Amino acid sequence: FSTPSIGENAIGCILSFDRREDMEKVKDYYRKLNKKEELHSWSFEKDNILIVLNGTVVEEKARLFENALAGINKK
């Protein structure tokens, strides 16, 4: 998705997983890229949902996505 109202390069993705192990693999992939400084990104998780945002999104705006995800109730 793209959210131009919070920045020109404010892009991200929302991923849903059937298995926790699959989500952990994807999270690890993004963490490794961050550590290698190949890519900076924000990632937030809850239950089986992972949100990944471009690292150019300022922290204040990225945390809005984290708070929105935290507020979702699983049915």
MOBEL-V934392 format. One record per residue. N is the residue number from 1. NEAR is the number of other C-alpha atoms within 10 Angstrom. Layout:
n-><N:N>
near-><NEAR:NEAR>
//
This chain:
n-><1:2:3:4:5:6:7:8:9:10:11:12:13:14:15:16:17:18:19:20:21:22:23:24:25:26:27:28:29:30:31:32:33:34:35:36:37:38:39:40:41:42:43:44:45:46:47:48:49:50:51:52:53:54:55:56:57:58:59:60:61:62:63:64:65:66:67:68:69:70:71:72:73:74:75>
near-><9:14:12:10:8:13:13:11:15:19:17:18:13:13:13:16:13:9:9:12:10:12:19:12:11:13:17:11:11:18:17:14:13:15:10:10:10:10:13:18:18:21:21:18:17:15:14:14:15:20:18:19:21:18:18:15:21:13:10:8:12:21:15:11:17:17:11:9:17:13:10:10:8:7:3>
//
